[in-house]
């Protein structure tokens, strides 16, 4: 009799659990059913953010570029002027007041700033916007990026190095990447401000087990060493797309740049230290120096195939 009672109690408990579980699923179903496709779309959009923000100063202007956000109707660019060397500023001060001002609203993925005070740093970030049922849905903000507008000269070494960081982590090494179809000079991806959208898409598909030999001369999918150096230089020399580029065969690239008035050339035997911004060539490769380390090694920026 006791056994029967215990079994009955267990049966009642199991029945109760099943009932509770059934009610739970009904509630979840009703909740999901109550969420309209537009609400779901709005929620998804608010989790996105502009990526690939590049901010570079050249010739007294600043180009702000970013990658397209799916579903965005327009973008808002926010900015702030700071003292040179201060670095990116926080969004708000200690009293919670915004430190950034709305600079412009645009449907494009680029804006060029003019008539700015020289000798200052400028910080920017971007927010994507979408209209849903008359309401404005904003994405998460992009990362904050900073550039220096020099008092003299076209740009700065620091801007060159900042630009070099921009494609890292989202751009693969591609033999011929950044060149034109004839393989004689810079192609369209190295003669533009900001990151080329296909770079990130290609990299996302090939982060694991990448074999660059299977993608030779897919010139718009990534950058080779000359393409990378040329892209960096172009972005601190121009704020418009389609101007003359700076891609050359790696072995002679540093000497070629000096003939164009971009620095002086020295043979390798006379180089004892690596200075930030030096464009250095050897047989079959070119890179941008960042500096020397105390152990005698050097830090460089380059595009090279995986070893």
SETOR-820226 format. One record per residue (C-alpha): x, y, z. Coordinates in nm, 4 decimals. Example, Ala and Ser with C-alpha at 12.3 -4.5 7.8 and 13.67 -1.06 7.14 Angstrom:
1.2300; -0.4500; 0.7800;
1.3670; -0.1060; 0.7140;
//
This chain:
0.0000; 0.0000; 0.0000;
0.2798; 0.2359; 0.0831;
0.4496; 0.1467; -0.2418;
0.1308; 0.2282; -0.4299;
0.1066; 0.5616; -0.2510;
0.4672; 0.6507; -0.3350;
0.4183; 0.5557; -0.6981;
0.1004; 0.7607; -0.7119;
0.2765; 1.0627; -0.5622;
0.5561; 1.0281; -0.8149;
0.3019; 1.0036; -1.0917;
0.1288; 1.3169; -0.9724;
0.4591; 1.5029; -0.9552;
0.5539; 1.3946; -1.3083;
0.2131; 1.4979; -1.4348;
0.2588; 1.8347; -1.2660;
0.5976; 1.8829; -1.4267;
0.4615; 1.7975; -1.7712;
0.1749; 2.0417; -1.7222;
0.4131; 2.3185; -1.6118;
0.6426; 2.2466; -1.9074;
0.3487; 2.2540; -2.1458;
0.2316; 2.5884; -2.0058;
0.5885; 2.7234; -2.0343;
0.6098; 2.6341; -2.4035;
0.2679; 2.7892; -2.4640;
0.3883; 3.1137; -2.3019;
0.7089; 3.1161; -2.5080;
0.5112; 3.0544; -2.8254;
0.2694; 3.3387; -2.7471;
0.5605; 3.5695; -2.6658;
0.7339; 3.4922; -2.9951;
0.4088; 3.5273; -3.1845;
0.3568; 3.8717; -3.0319;
0.6921; 3.9949; -3.1708;
0.6345; 4.1316; -3.5201;
0.8923; 4.0901; -3.7978;
0.9550; 4.4659; -3.7832;
1.0244; 4.4502; -3.4089;
1.2607; 4.1605; -3.4595;
1.4326; 4.3492; -3.7395;
1.4689; 4.6582; -3.5198;
1.6165; 4.4538; -3.2383;
1.8628; 4.2894; -3.4769;
1.9658; 4.6235; -3.6253;
2.0326; 4.7823; -3.2857;
2.2914; 4.5111; -3.2191;
2.4901; 4.5949; -3.5324;
2.7583; 4.8607; -3.5599;
2.9670; 5.0271; -3.8310;
3.2984; 4.8480; -3.8754;
3.6227; 4.9409; -4.0437;
3.6201; 5.3067; -3.9399;
3.9259; 5.4800; -4.0862;
4.0044; 5.8450; -4.0121;
4.2964; 6.0029; -4.1977;
4.4152; 6.3600; -4.2381;
4.5717; 6.4705; -4.5658;
4.6287; 6.8079; -4.7292;
4.4378; 7.0004; -4.4633;
4.1307; 6.7759; -4.4774;
4.0101; 6.4690; -4.2900;
3.8469; 6.1700; -4.4596;
3.6178; 5.9619; -4.2385;
3.5194; 5.6281; -4.3948;
3.3473; 5.3122; -4.2722;
3.1907; 4.9928; -4.4019;
2.8237; 4.9665; -4.4933;
2.5825; 4.8417; -4.2257;
2.3111; 4.6092; -4.3530;
1.9702; 4.7720; -4.3266;
2.0973; 5.1223; -4.2542;
1.9109; 5.4145; -4.4103;
2.1681; 5.6736; -4.3091;
2.4591; 5.7389; -4.0716;
2.5409; 6.0000; -3.8090;
2.9050; 6.1047; -3.7626;
3.0124; 6.2412; -3.4248;
3.3411; 6.4165; -3.3611;
3.5569; 6.6083; -3.1167;
3.8721; 6.8194; -3.1447;
4.1410; 6.7501; -2.8849;
4.4994; 6.8481; -2.8141;
4.7613; 6.6678; -3.0201;
4.8688; 6.3475; -2.8517;
4.5705; 6.3351; -2.6161;
4.4342; 6.0238; -2.7851;
4.0675; 5.9180; -2.8184;
3.8388; 6.0919; -2.5690;
3.5638; 5.9143; -2.3702;
3.2040; 5.9657; -2.4797;
3.1037; 6.1618; -2.1704;
3.2644; 6.3699; -1.8989;
3.2447; 6.2895; -1.5257;
2.9100; 6.4670; -1.5063;
2.7589; 6.2530; -1.7807;
2.7607; 6.5237; -2.0451;
2.8427; 6.4224; -2.4017;
3.1885; 6.5256; -2.5181;
3.1143; 6.4635; -2.8862;
2.9123; 6.6773; -3.1237;
2.7039; 6.5652; -3.4187;
2.9131; 6.6471; -3.7252;
2.6950; 6.5366; -4.0135;
2.4257; 6.2991; -4.1363;
2.4882; 6.1109; -4.4599;
2.3609; 5.8179; -4.6646;
2.7130; 5.7490; -4.7869;
2.9880; 5.5612; -4.6024;
3.2235; 5.8558; -4.6170;
3.2481; 6.2201; -4.5244;
3.5316; 6.4686; -4.5735;
3.5903; 6.7389; -4.3150;
3.7254; 7.0779; -4.4251;
3.8233; 7.4114; -4.2720;
3.9483; 7.2573; -3.9484;
4.2030; 7.3986; -3.7067;
4.5475; 7.2656; -3.7872;
4.7845; 7.1338; -3.5251;
4.5109; 6.9383; -3.3459;
4.3875; 6.5818; -3.3146;
4.0314; 6.4926; -3.4142;
3.8300; 6.1975; -3.2805;
3.5301; 6.0456; -3.4592;
3.2790; 5.7656; -3.4305;
2.9772; 5.6639; -3.6419;
2.6261; 5.5357; -3.5662;
2.4011; 5.3724; -3.8266;
2.0285; 5.4558; -3.8313;
1.7179; 5.2845; -3.9649;
1.3557; 5.3972; -3.9777;
1.1010; 5.1398; -3.8563;
0.7314; 5.2392; -3.8373;
0.8245; 5.6041; -3.8115;
1.0753; 5.5433; -3.5325;
1.4517; 5.5834; -3.5619;
1.6488; 5.2770; -3.4569;
2.0176; 5.3373; -3.3894;
2.2929; 5.0804; -3.4083;
2.5728; 5.0459; -3.1599;
2.8444; 5.3021; -3.2174;
3.1635; 5.2233; -3.4033;
3.5004; 5.2310; -3.2351;
3.6473; 5.5767; -3.1845;
3.9309; 5.6660; -3.4198;
4.1701; 5.9619; -3.4059;
4.3851; 6.1448; -3.6601;
4.6226; 6.4411; -3.6528;
4.5819; 6.7471; -3.8741;
4.9369; 6.8891; -3.8855;
5.0221; 7.2587; -3.8912;
5.2543; 7.1948; -4.1866;
5.2907; 6.9202; -4.4420;
5.0403; 6.6810; -4.5909;
5.0050; 6.4412; -4.2983;
5.2060; 6.2743; -4.0189;
5.4010; 5.9560; -3.9539;
5.1573; 5.8724; -3.6769;
4.8694; 5.8912; -3.9256;
5.0572; 5.6541; -4.1551;
5.0946; 5.3999; -3.8756;
4.7323; 5.4407; -3.7691;
4.6254; 5.3677; -4.1261;
4.8470; 5.0594; -4.1290;
4.6553; 4.9184; -3.8327;
4.3173; 4.9608; -4.0033;
4.3177; 4.6516; -4.2316;
4.4878; 4.4246; -3.9769;
4.2708; 4.1381; -3.8589;
4.0230; 4.1759; -4.1446;
4.2373; 4.1573; -4.4591;
4.4199; 3.8539; -4.5996;
4.7454; 3.8414; -4.7871;
4.6675; 3.8044; -5.1579;
4.9441; 3.7876; -5.4176;
4.8719; 4.0841; -5.6457;
4.6229; 4.2381; -5.4038;
4.6116; 4.6164; -5.4436;
4.7510; 4.6090; -5.7987;
4.5747; 4.6803; -6.1286;
4.4834; 4.4057; -6.3754;
4.7936; 4.4732; -6.5843;
5.0087; 4.4270; -6.2715;
5.1921; 4.7511; -6.3440;
5.0657; 4.9962; -6.0792;
4.8125; 5.0530; -5.8039;
4.4619; 4.9223; -5.8611;
4.1337; 5.0720; -5.7365;
4.1515; 4.9122; -5.3901;
4.4847; 5.0856; -5.3171;
4.3679; 5.4166; -5.4645;
4.0820; 5.4798; -5.2275;
4.0354; 5.6141; -4.8768;
3.9275; 5.3562; -4.6236;
3.8955; 4.9789; -4.6342;
3.7632; 4.7965; -4.9383;
3.4435; 4.6066; -4.8337;
3.5379; 4.2761; -5.0013;
3.8491; 4.2422; -4.7849;
3.6525; 4.1617; -4.4706;
3.4110; 3.9301; -4.6528;
3.6962; 3.7320; -4.8056;
3.8878; 3.7146; -4.4768;
3.5817; 3.5891; -4.2888;
3.5660; 3.2869; -4.5204;
3.9374; 3.2038; -4.5030;
4.0533; 3.2661; -4.1472;
4.1260; 2.8935; -4.1010;
4.3563; 2.6855; -4.3195;
4.4161; 2.9676; -4.5662;
4.6252; 2.8770; -4.8696;
4.7221; 3.1954; -5.0514;
4.8524; 2.9985; -5.3521;
4.4914; 2.9197; -5.4419;
4.4002; 3.2885; -5.4651;
4.6812; 3.4435; -5.6656;
4.5943; 3.7704; -5.8419;
4.2473; 3.7969; -5.6883;
4.3418; 4.1609; -5.6694;
4.0303; 4.2907; -5.4911;
4.0220; 4.0264; -5.2171;
4.3185; 4.1453; -5.0096;
4.6634; 4.3043; -5.0215;
5.0176; 4.1909; -5.0885;
5.3190; 4.3681; -4.9378;
5.3364; 4.6405; -5.2038;
4.9598; 4.6815; -5.2044;
4.9552; 4.7258; -4.8269;
5.2317; 4.9875; -4.8252;
5.0735; 5.1686; -5.1199;
4.7316; 5.1681; -4.9528;
4.8751; 5.3197; -4.6332;
5.0620; 5.5925; -4.8212;
4.7635; 5.6777; -5.0401;
4.5439; 5.7347; -4.7341;
4.7776; 5.9952; -4.5859;
4.8223; 6.1706; -4.9197;
4.4615; 6.1947; -5.0414;
4.1029; 6.2323; -4.9252;
3.9549; 6.1494; -5.2681;
3.9445; 5.8164; -5.4492;
4.1002; 5.7435; -5.7849;
4.4108; 5.9604; -5.7700;
4.7559; 5.8344; -5.8658;
4.8641; 5.5441; -5.6499;
5.1790; 5.4389; -5.4677;
5.2140; 5.0683; -5.5499;
5.5410; 4.9487; -5.7027;
5.7434; 4.6284; -5.7199;
5.8563; 4.5640; -5.3639;
6.2296; 4.5351; -5.4357;
6.2484; 4.8914; -5.5689;
5.9574; 5.0529; -5.3889;
6.1503; 5.2516; -5.1269;
6.3875; 5.3949; -5.3884;
6.0957; 5.4742; -5.6190;
5.9148; 5.6613; -5.3398;
6.2220; 5.8740; -5.2703;
6.2321; 5.9775; -5.6365;
5.8735; 6.0959; -5.5973;
5.9848; 6.3256; -5.3175;
5.8577; 6.1107; -5.0318;
6.1700; 6.0942; -4.8189;
6.5342; 6.0109; -4.8848;
6.6816; 5.6767; -4.9893;
6.9621; 5.4904; -4.8159;
7.1108; 5.1518; -4.8983;
7.0581; 4.8690; -4.6510;
7.4238; 4.8636; -4.5478;
7.3940; 5.2156; -4.4032;
7.0766; 5.1486; -4.2021;
7.1541; 5.0920; -3.8340;
6.8153; 5.1710; -3.6781;
6.4534; 5.1461; -3.7856;
6.2622; 5.4697; -3.7513;
5.8842; 5.4849; -3.7389;
5.7401; 5.5282; -4.0862;
6.0464; 5.4101; -4.2778;
5.9436; 5.2207; -4.5903;
6.2040; 4.9490; -4.6283;
6.2612; 4.7242; -4.9280;
6.4577; 4.4078; -4.9862;
6.4478; 4.1542; -5.2651;
6.0860; 4.0467; -5.2970;
5.9423; 4.2326; -4.9988;
5.8576; 4.5772; -4.8615;
5.7383; 4.6827; -4.5172;
5.6809; 4.9850; -4.2934;
5.8983; 5.0141; -3.9838;
5.7503; 5.0958; -3.6446;
6.0724; 5.0945; -3.4434;
6.3477; 4.8938; -3.2747;
6.3227; 4.6856; -2.9586;
6.5795; 4.6667; -2.6778;
6.6690; 4.3084; -2.7727;
6.7755; 4.4153; -3.1213;
6.4589; 4.3036; -3.3009;
6.2340; 4.5384; -3.4938;
5.8578; 4.5957; -3.5047;
5.7214; 4.6282; -3.8558;
5.3870; 4.6523; -4.0381;
5.3490; 4.4459; -4.3534;
5.1381; 4.2004; -4.5479;
5.3004; 3.8620; -4.5791;
5.1775; 3.5090; -4.6574;
5.1433; 3.2660; -4.3649;
5.4561; 3.0593; -4.3068;
//
